[in-house]
Amino acid sequence: MLPPNDVEDVLSCLPQALVRVGPDLRVQWCEEGFEAKTGVVLAPGGTLVDALEHGRSLEALERAIRDGRTHSGHAITRALRQVRVQVKPTRAGGAWLVVEPSGVDDEGAFSQAVREIARAVGESLEVDRVCSAAVVSLVRCAQVRRAEVFLYEEDDATLRRMAVSDLEGHDLPGDAFNPSEDPYRQALALRQPQLGIQRGYGDAVGSVFAAVPLCAPRRTVGLLLIYKEQGASFSVRELEMWSAAASQLAVAVENARLLREAQAALRVREEFMSIASHELKTPLTPLKLGLYSMERRIAAGQPVELASVLKSKRQVDRLAGLVEDLLDASRLELGRLALDSAPLEVGQLVAEVVDHFRHAFERPFTVEVPPDGVWVLGDRDRLEQVLVNLLENAHKYSPAGAPIAVRVQRTADAARIQVQDHGIGIPGADQGQVFQRFYRARNVSHRNFGGLGLGLFISHSIVKMHGGALALRSLEGEGSTFTMDLPRMSAHEVRRLPRRVLVLDEDRGEEASAARTLRAEGFEVFTVQNGAEALRQATHLPVDLIVLSTSATQPQMGSFLETFATLPRARPVPILLAGDSRPWWAQENTALCPRPYRAEELLAGVHHMLGRERRRTVSPVESEVVLASPA
């Protein structure tokens, strides 16, 4: 008996859909509305191979149709959804297929899993335990074969597996996990769950998994991967439910991390208060005793010893340094640490600071600078503060007599300063944290090495404010090397800087005449009658040339030469002598210009000396003027 004409109207009321295929798997007839029911795109003339994903399920379906036997199983569509397929062979060859969508919308299982996750969160706010409880709850309560949680590392953007529910003796799927691949990348970028096919893991070949992003209110903290049992699938409603559970898990992870950070901050605060109290009390005690002793001597009419005053002054300086570090740390936290930037020659700064340390401590210091200037745009006082801190640390943590080396280098786009010591070094586990506030390495005892743990934090912040970087290379027991890179001024910017000339002349009128001529030519000029004072004023930046009158009295000249020889210089400073003849202490080839000054001759001599200096490569110990040995 033929079927009634309205049979297709009846079929539209059923959740299943019918399709007839031939032995070659080509579609002979397809129920109207087949795609709407199943999500599978089929049309007469098409094949099952084009509509379904390759895998064991499709192979089993093909064999049943070709062998002419019944079959019941699941298949995965090209849209990454699973459908249940029943095969009924026909006498004429081929088969009828009954296809229906496969999925789980069990809100009871969802509610139970959420309750177990919530209970685990209530019992512990440790990230590991929360994640482990979540994956176990999913496997226990839902039709899930395996569940995994991947979280972003707190210090970078890499994903690390925190928990897995069941490995079943197989290799870890996470071993091949690549967050840059789909569907992980799409899930993280869109903050929406995505489906994928699990391949190559034991008997789970061809099953579907869901990558569900863990979305906290402000950021995505990781991924929840849910692997279904073979033959099961995810419905739209189910994905919505697990997305809600993933959001709850993400909030729990964030809360656990915030609690851990708060506890760490409290520990740091308590440790800091203990250290700060000790550090502030250390200089206060001898200062109080020293002042009390001086008070008694003054009351008794006895003189106060200079040594006592100097000791008290050192303690006051130490207290001032501690307070200034605390203030700088507070300014950095509030964003109120300002920079007063200006062109700065790095070699000169290094020479000055190291010279101060060389005179203050009995320790060998070596300085290496390029023969040409290395210029940056920076705050001189703040960069000096960084360099002083690095040198103080090198001195503090190095054995007596061990050398400290400071190098200035010019890289492609940076001025590099390196401070190397041969001290106790920093353990590898601490090297990533030494630039944090209040942090002190584990091999540093408060009894033997004082300090608040703020110096490197402040130094790192100052360098970062300059657009640079401060890095560390260290080996425990063998020393440390700190490298500071600062953006270097371009050659064009350096060429636009005025050249600096120091004019020393005992005649105020001649001195003023030379200064006017040089300033009109664009030079920056320093003029002071006393040579020592002039050099002290000019020491913050390198002097390109010194114009020195040869008619100065011998005491004036001796005072100048002595001061010139002792002041810190990164490189030799050329000297142009002004007078009728060379003095006895100058070499025969020393440049000479007439005096009284005439503009053309003075400028010619200055430009000649500066041009000659640019063409030369000199060593740090050479000088343009050589003193003759006393007779």
Disulfide bonds with the S-S distance in Angstrom:
none
